Amino acid sequence: ILVNSGHTAARLAAFARTLELASPPVLVAPLGLEPVFQTGAPVASERPYFLHVGTIEARKNLAFLLSLWRRLEETLGDQTPALVLVGRYGWENEAVLDHLQRSPNLQGLVHQISNLPDAGLARLMRSARAVLAPSAEEGFDLPAVEAMASGVPLIASDIPAHRELVPTAKLIDPLDGPGWLKAIQAATRKPPRAPAYAAPTWDAHFEGVARFLGL
């Protein structure tokens, strides 16, 4: 079995133990990145913005993120940064839709984009004050890795997958509202510097898979 992170491997092993099943050999093989995320130009933007990339669904903790943006607007007014959500609508997204439809103070501040090609996403990502990844659970979180590889600051939930794959990001408990507000406000006032990061590659991925399979 090939898995994308050590956290996924641990969850798989726990699942097998629950069912009293013997697991076949498991290889942790992180996903590689497309080259476009490591080169290219940013986009111009008059208003500072933050970026979230991923399916709009309950697991991504977006209702929490939108609650933060309502609080930011109440505090910062016209100086509130924009929030760009890149991704399609997924399952159990009623709370997110409720925030977007019933919060007049989010109109013009929160934007949703879907079907964005990698080149467009890379340019949009490169100009963001930070990429936000408040997920309650992830197996790998490719957008978080893409952000770090692009040299973009990442503010992410303090969960096992993020601690494993993007340990130098700004990691905050996914329910720590004051902590997230403080980090976003600080990044709005002054663009943070992204730490150095060695991104996983597809070459390393397939070399590991070949060794694992004895090829």
Sequence and secondary structure as in RCSB ss.txt:
>XXXX:A:sequence
ILVNSGHTAARLAAFARTLELASPPVLVAPLGLEPVFQTGAPVASERPYFLHVGTIEARKNLAFLLSLWRRLEET
LGDQTPALVLVGRYGWENEAVLDHLQRSPNLQGLVHQISNLPDAGLARLMRSARAVLAPSAEEGFDLPAVEAMAS
GVPLIASDIPAHRELVPTAKLIDPLDGPGWLKAIQAATRKPPRAPAYAAPTWDAHFEGVARFLGL
>XXXX:A:secstr
 EESSHHHHHHHHHHHHHTT      EE      GGGGS      SS EEEEES BSGGGTHHHHHHHHHHHHHH
HGGG  EEEEES B SS HHHHHHHHH GGGTTTEEEE S  HHHHHHHHHTSSEEEE  S  S  HHHHHHHHT
T  EEEE  HHHHHH TTSEEE TT HHHHHHHHHHHHHS           HHHHHHHHHHHHT 
